[in-house]
Amino acid sequence: MTVTPYSRQRFQTREELYQFLNRCHKESIRDRRSKIASFSCELDSIDPLIALQELGTPDTIYFYFENGQRQETIAAIGTAAYQNIQGSRRVDAAYEFIQECMESVVSNGLDSPFAGAYFFCSLTFFDQPRSPVSSFFTSNIFLPRWQISRHHERCIVTANLPIHAQSNVQNQTDLVWSHLQRLQVLRHRTLTSSRLDFRKNAGRSQRIQNLSNLDSFKRAVTSILTRIQTQELEKVVLAHAMDIQERSPFSAVRSLKNLRRLYPDCYIFSTGNGNGQSFIGASPERLLSIRDRTLIVDALAGSAPRGSSLSEDAEYANHLLSSDKERREHQLVVQFIQQQLAQHGIAATAPDSPTLLQLSNIQHLHTPICGTVPPMLNPLDLLASLHPTPAVAGIPREQAFQAIQTHESFERSLYAAPLGWLDHHGNGEFVVGIRSALLSGCRAQLYAGAGIVAGSNPEQEASEIQLKLQALLQALD
């Protein structure tokens, strides 16, 4: 892919910005094709969540991604280029979309992480939706109009502007410059002093309906255990959905604020489809991370609650570490990931034994799996090989798919699916969309799942589901 660079200085004046956009305009006329003017600059530190609140509206396509432990946050708002894809070719089509976009990019900006063209992507759990009407396409990928990134206290703003022969460069310059000034003012704001919403005059909400019948879930677990006993299945991850309705619309921004406070050790994420719906969550599970060809994949399977005292917490932890059932479930995931990576020529390494990943309300067995990505490997091909892992689907995969679609009455859509970003250097990070909810006006659908293996107990699995749902419900309250 070809990216045309210009100077790497921050624009100090409106005239400098005009000159850059005018050069892009002339290139568009010369080449008889549209260009994307992409420039990055450093601003005083602002919170990307405030930027999302300020620039986002219910009909805005957006993506929000936060890792509190690394102090990294990205808000991608609006689209300079966008593609939604249905069907089994979604990964190939997404990669072709990135290639085509990068051939049009003319870049001016900082040479630093989170500067330049980044692409934000979500793939639904299944490549074919169960329902003809689905909230999200099976693949959604876009280059944002605005990207606000913060790493520690350093804030990088990237703008991507489509330029074509008929573009009015002066008008575009004025619009972009006004947005930059608007963003700069946000350094004085905090979420506690701002309206915390995409909506004006948000009223207090009152829950009027809470539907969560776990009896059908427990019957499904019993049915799956019967198939496991006959060795037809080895593992199935069965999910349950809770439907909530309130008197006033849910707020994506306010919910993200609650999630980052309650779960600082998770990935906080949200993506909006431009139709007033947002998929939101706090995931402990990283599907993959690639930085300078260094790959990390998380194996996360096997769960236990946190205790109400230090002694009870330690008792739960020791039982989790020593449980044959939980260790067996975890090892299935580790083996699957290593096998999939080996097919791409990646010799992955992993510790001999899992450690504990302890979150505020639950603890998991965790094994980080590391390797080096071959130079010519497409990260999206790697993503397609890994998704879905046995941690969110089961073994054998096809039989697990059939069991999921038989026993789950709702559309998984982005639940337990990959969400993340890619840049033009081959770096990227994707999480698994668990501990999540779909917000749609006054309605929300919350999702949680549990891994069913030999030795699982329907009552205990239902309790685990309730624990995960209540944790998410607390953030939406």
C-alpha positions in Angstrom: 0.0 0.0 0.0 1.2 3.5 -0.8 0.9 6.4 1.6 2.1 9.8 0.4 3.8 11.7 3.3 4.2 15.4 3.8 5.9 17.3 6.7 5.4 15.9 10.2 4.9 19.2 11.9 1.8 20.1 13.8 -0.4 22.6 12.0 0.0 26.0 13.8 -2.3 28.0 11.6 -5.4 27.7 9.5 -3.3 28.6 6.5 -1.0 25.6 7.0 -4.0 23.3 7.1 -5.4 24.9 4.0 -2.2 24.4 2.1 -2.1 20.7 3.0 -5.8 20.1 2.0 -5.2 22.1 -1.2 -2.3 19.8 -2.2 -4.5 16.8 -1.6 -7.2 18.5 -3.8 -4.7 19.0 -6.6 -3.6 15.3 -6.4 -7.2 14.3 -6.6 -7.6 16.3 -9.8 -4.3 15.1 -11.2 -5.0 11.4 -10.5 -8.7 11.6 -11.4 -9.6 9.8 -8.2 -10.7 10.7 -4.7 -8.1 11.1 -1.9 -8.3 10.9 1.8 -6.4 13.7 3.6 -5.2 12.2 6.8 -3.4 14.4 9.4 -2.5 14.0 13.0 -1.5 16.5 15.6 -0.9 16.6 19.3 -3.4 18.5 21.6 -3.4 19.2 25.3 -4.7 16.0 27.0 -8.4 15.5 26.7 -10.6 12.5 27.6 -11.6 10.6 24.5 -14.9 9.8 26.2 -15.7 13.5 26.5 -14.8 13.9 22.8 -17.3 11.1 22.0 -19.9 12.8 24.0 -19.2 16.2 22.3 -19.0 15.0 18.7 -21.2 11.9 18.7 -25.0 11.8 18.0 -27.4 8.8 17.9 -26.9 8.5 14.1 -23.1 8.6 14.4 -21.1 5.5 13.6 -18.4 5.3 16.3 -16.0 3.0 18.1 -14.7 3.4 21.6 -11.9 1.2 23.0 -10.1 1.6 26.4 -7.4 -0.3 28.3 -7.2 1.2 31.7 -4.2 -0.8 32.8 -2.1 0.6 29.9 -3.8 4.0 30.1 -4.8 3.8 26.4 -8.1 5.1 25.1 -9.4 5.6 21.6 -12.6 7.2 20.3 -13.3 6.9 16.6 -16.2 9.2 15.5 -17.9 9.4 12.2 -16.7 7.9 8.9 -14.3 9.0 6.2 -14.8 5.5 4.5 -17.1 2.7 5.6 -18.0 -0.8 4.5 -20.5 -3.3 5.9 -20.3 -6.8 4.6 -22.6 -9.8 4.8 -21.4 -13.4 4.3 -18.5 -15.7 4.5 -16.1 -13.5 2.5 -16.2 -10.8 5.1 -12.6 -11.1 6.2 -11.2 -11.0 2.7 -13.5 -8.1 1.8 -12.4 -6.2 4.9 -8.8 -6.5 4.1 -9.4 -5.4 0.5 -11.3 -2.4 1.9 -8.2 -1.4 4.0 -5.9 -1.8 1.0 -8.1 0.3 -1.2 -8.4 3.1 1.4 -4.7 3.2 2.0 -4.0 3.7 -1.7 -6.0 6.9 -1.5 -4.5 8.2 1.8 -2.3 11.3 1.7 -0.7 11.6 5.2 0.6 14.5 7.1 1.2 14.2 10.8 3.1 12.8 13.7 5.1 9.6 13.5 3.9 8.1 16.8 1.5 5.4 18.1 -2.2 6.2 17.4 -1.3 8.7 14.7 -2.2 8.1 11.1 -4.9 5.9 9.5 -6.5 3.4 11.9 -9.4 1.1 10.9 -12.0 0.0 13.4 -13.7 -3.3 12.9 -16.4 -5.6 14.4 -17.3 -9.1 13.2 -20.5 -10.8 14.3 -20.2 -14.2 16.1 -21.7 -16.0 13.1 -20.9 -15.1 9.5 -24.5 -15.6 8.6 -27.2 -13.9 10.8 -30.1 -16.0 12.1 -32.5 -13.1 11.5 -32.9 -11.1 8.3 -33.1 -8.0 10.5 -30.0 -7.7 12.6 -28.5 -4.7 14.5 -25.1 -5.0 12.9 -23.9 -6.4 9.6 -21.7 -9.5 9.8 -18.7 -7.3 9.2 -18.4 -3.6 9.9 -15.2 -1.7 9.2 -14.5 2.0 8.9 -11.8 4.7 8.7 -13.1 7.4 11.1 -13.6 11.0 10.3 -12.1 11.9 13.7 -9.9 9.8 16.0 -9.0 11.0 19.5 -6.4 8.8 21.3 -4.8 9.2 24.7 -1.8 7.3 26.0 -1.1 8.3 29.5 -1.4 12.1 29.2 -0.4 12.4 25.6 -3.3 13.1 23.3 -3.2 12.6 19.5 -6.0 13.8 17.2 -6.3 12.4 13.7 -8.7 13.7 11.1 -9.4 11.8 7.8 -11.1 13.9 5.1 -12.4 12.6 1.8 -11.1 15.0 -1.0 -12.4 14.9 -4.6 -12.2 17.2 -7.6 -15.4 19.1 -6.6 -14.3 19.6 -3.0 -14.4 23.2 -1.6 -11.1 23.3 0.2 -11.8 26.6 1.9 -15.0 25.3 3.5 -13.3 22.1 4.5 -10.5 24.0 6.1 -12.9 26.2 8.1 -14.9 23.1 9.3 -11.8 21.1 10.4 -10.2 24.1 12.1 -13.4 24.8 14.1 -13.5 21.2 15.2 -9.9 21.3 16.3 -10.6 24.4 18.4 -13.7 22.8 19.8 -11.7 19.7 20.8 -9.0 21.9 22.4 -11.5 23.5 24.7 -12.5 20.0 26.0 -9.3 19.9 28.1 -11.1 22.0 30.7 -14.1 19.6 30.9 -14.7 16.5 33.0 -17.4 13.9 32.6 -18.9 14.9 36.0 -19.5 18.4 34.7 -20.8 17.6 31.3 -24.1 16.3 30.1 -22.9 12.6 29.9 -25.1 11.8 27.0 -25.8 11.9 23.3 -29.2 13.3 24.2 -30.2 16.7 25.6 -32.3 16.9 28.7 -31.9 13.2 29.6 -34.5 12.4 32.2 -34.1 10.0 35.1 -34.9 6.5 34.1 -37.1 4.0 35.9 -37.0 0.3 35.2 -40.4 -1.1 34.4 -39.5 -4.6 33.1 -36.9 -7.1 33.9 -37.2 -10.4 32.2 -34.6 -13.2 33.0 -35.9 -16.7 33.1 -33.0 -19.1 33.7 -35.2 -22.2 33.8 -34.8 -22.7 30.0 -31.1 -22.1 30.3 -30.8 -24.9 32.9 -32.8 -27.2 30.7 -30.4 -26.5 27.9 -27.4 -27.2 30.1 -28.9 -30.6 31.0 -29.5 -31.4 27.3 -25.9 -30.5 26.4 -24.5 -32.6 29.3 -26.4 -35.6 27.9 -24.6 -35.1 24.5 -21.3 -34.7 26.3 -21.8 -38.0 28.1 -22.3 -39.7 24.7 -19.1 -38.0 23.5 -21.0 -36.2 20.7 -19.7 -32.9 22.3 -16.8 -32.1 24.4 -17.7 -28.5 25.4 -20.4 -25.9 24.5 -20.5 -22.3 25.7 -24.1 -21.5 26.2 -25.2 -17.9 26.6 -28.3 -16.3 28.1 -29.9 -12.9 27.4 -31.7 -10.6 29.8 -34.1 -8.0 28.4 -34.5 -4.7 30.2 -36.8 -1.8 29.5 -36.8 1.6 31.1 -38.8 4.8 30.8 -36.1 6.9 29.2 -33.3 5.9 26.8 -30.1 4.3 27.9 -27.0 6.4 27.5 -23.9 4.8 25.9 -21.6 7.5 27.3 -22.9 7.3 30.8 -22.7 3.5 30.8 -19.1 3.7 29.5 -18.3 6.0 32.4 -19.7 3.5 34.8 -17.9 0.6 33.2 -14.5 2.3 33.3 -15.1 3.0 37.0 -16.3 -0.4 38.0 -14.0 -2.5 35.8 -10.6 -0.7 35.4 -8.9 -4.1 34.8 -11.1 -4.9 31.7 -11.2 -3.6 28.1 -14.0 -1.1 28.0 -15.6 -0.9 24.5 -18.6 0.3 22.6 -19.6 0.6 18.9 -22.5 2.4 17.4 -24.2 1.4 14.1 -25.5 4.8 13.2 -29.1 3.8 13.8 -29.3 4.7 17.5 -28.0 1.4 18.7 -24.8 0.8 20.7 -23.1 -2.5 21.6 -21.2 -1.9 24.8 -19.3 -4.0 27.4 -16.3 -4.6 29.7 -14.4 -7.6 28.4 -11.5 -9.3 30.3 -10.6 -11.3 27.2 -8.1 -10.1 24.5 -8.5 -12.2 21.4 -5.2 -10.9 19.9 -2.7 -8.1 20.1 0.0 -7.4 17.5 2.6 -4.7 18.2 5.7 -4.7 15.9 4.9 -8.3 14.9 4.8 -9.5 18.6 1.6 -11.4 19.1 -0.2 -12.1 22.4 -3.4 -14.1 22.6 -5.3 -14.7 25.8 -6.6 -18.1 26.8 -9.4 -17.3 29.4 -11.6 -20.2 30.6 -12.6 -21.5 34.0 -14.4 -19.1 36.4 -15.1 -18.7 40.1 -16.7 -15.8 42.1 -14.7 -13.5 44.4 -15.1 -14.0 48.1 -16.6 -11.5 50.6 -13.5 -11.9 52.8 -9.8 -12.6 52.2 -10.1 -16.1 53.4 -13.2 -16.9 51.3 -11.6 -15.3 48.3 -8.5 -17.4 48.7 -10.7 -20.5 49.1 -12.5 -19.8 45.8 -9.1 -19.1 44.1 -7.5 -22.3 45.3 -10.5 -24.4 44.3 -10.4 -22.8 40.8 -6.7 -23.6 40.4 -7.1 -27.2 41.6 -10.4 -28.1 39.9 -10.0 -30.8 37.3 -13.1 -29.7 35.5 -12.0 -26.0 35.3 -8.4 -26.9 34.3 -9.7 -29.3 31.6 -11.9 -26.6 30.2 -9.0 -24.1 30.2 -6.6 -26.5 28.5 -9.0 -27.0 25.7 -8.7 -23.3 24.9 -4.9 -23.3 25.2 -4.5 -26.3 22.8 -6.9 -24.8 20.3 -5.1 -21.5 20.1 -1.7 -23.1 19.8 -3.0 -25.4 17.0 -4.5 -22.4 15.1 -1.3 -20.4 15.4 0.8 -23.3 14.2 -1.2 -23.4 10.9 0.1 -19.9 10.2 3.7 -20.8 11.0 3.7 -19.3 14.5 5.6 -21.2 17.1 3.6 -20.1 20.1 4.9 -20.3 23.7 2.8 -20.5 26.9 3.4 -21.0 30.6 3.0 -24.6 31.8 0.2 -23.6 34.2 -2.5 -20.9 34.2 -2.5 -18.1 36.6 -5.5 -16.2 38.1 -7.0 -13.2 36.4 -8.9 -11.6 39.3 -11.5 -9.0 38.4 -13.8 -7.1 40.8 -16.6 -9.6 40.8 -15.1 -12.8 39.2 -11.8 -14.6 38.7 -10.7 -16.7 35.8 -7.9 -19.1 34.8 -5.6 -17.2 32.4 -2.8 -18.2 30.1 -1.1 -15.6 27.8 0.2 -17.2 24.6 2.9 -15.4 22.7 4.6 -15.6 19.3 6.0 -13.7 16.3 3.8 -12.9 13.3 5.4 -13.7 9.9 6.0 -10.6 7.8 3.4 -11.2 5.1 0.6 -12.6 7.3 -2.6 -10.7 7.1 -3.8 -10.0 10.7 -7.4 -10.5 9.7 -6.6 -14.0 8.5 -5.2 -14.7 11.9 -8.3 -13.3 13.5 -10.5 -15.5 11.4 -8.6 -18.6 12.5 -8.8 -17.8 16.2 -12.5 -16.8 16.3 -14.3 -18.3 17.9 -12.1 -20.0 20.5 -13.5 -22.8 22.6 -13.8 -20.2 25.4 -16.9 -18.7 23.6 -18.0 -21.5 21.3 -17.0 -25.1 22.1 -15.5 -28.3 20.7 -16.0 -29.7 18.1 -16.7 -26.3 16.6 -19.4 -27.2 14.1 -21.3 -29.3 16.6 -21.0 -26.6 19.2 -22.4 -24.1 16.6 -25.4 -26.3 16.1 -26.0 -26.7 19.8 -25.8 -22.9 20.3 -28.3 -22.2 17.6 -30.6 -24.9 18.9 -30.7 -23.8 22.5 -30.2 -20.0 22.3 -33.4 -18.1 21.3 -31.7 -14.7 20.6 -29.4 -13.4 17.9 -25.7 -13.4 19.2 -24.7 -10.6 16.7 -21.6 -9.0 18.3 -21.9 -11.0 21.6 -18.6 -13.0 22.1 -17.4 -11.7 18.7 -14.2 -9.8 17.8 -14.1 -6.0 18.1 -11.0 -3.9 17.7 -8.6 -1.9 15.4 -5.9 -2.3 12.8 -3.4 0.2 11.5 -1.5 0.3 8.2 1.6 -1.1 9.7 0.0 -4.5 10.6 -0.5 -3.7 14.3 -3.9 -4.3 15.9 -5.8 -5.3 18.9 -9.1 -7.2 19.2 -11.1 -8.2 22.3 -13.9 -10.7 22.6 -17.3 -9.0 23.1 -18.4 -10.7 26.3 -19.9 -9.1 29.4 -21.8 -7.0 27.0 -25.2 -5.4 26.1 -27.0 -4.0 23.1 -28.5 -0.6 23.9 -31.5 0.4 21.7 -33.4 3.4 23.0 -35.3 2.5 26.1 -34.4 -1.2 25.7 -31.2 -3.1 26.5 -30.4 -6.8 26.0 -27.6 -8.1 28.3 -25.6 -11.2 27.5 -23.5 -13.6 29.5 -22.3 -17.2 28.9 -20.9 -20.2 30.7 -18.8 -23.1 29.4 -20.5 -26.5 29.7 -18.1 -29.5 30.0 -18.3 -32.9 31.7 -18.9 -32.2 35.4 -20.8 -29.0 34.9 -23.8 -28.5 37.1 -26.9 -26.6 35.7 -27.5 -24.8 39.0 -23.9 -23.6 39.3 -23.8 -22.6 35.6 -27.0 -20.6 36.1 -25.5 -18.9 39.1 -22.4 -17.9 37.1 -24.7 -16.4 34.4 -26.5 -14.4 37.0 -23.3 -13.1 38.5 -22.1 -11.9 35.2 -25.4 -10.3 34.2 -25.8 -8.5 37.5 -22.3 -7.0 37.2 -23.2 -5.5 33.8 -26.6 -4.4 35.0 -24.9 -2.4 37.8 -23.1 -0.4 35.1 -26.2 0.3 33.1 -28.2 1.5 36.2 
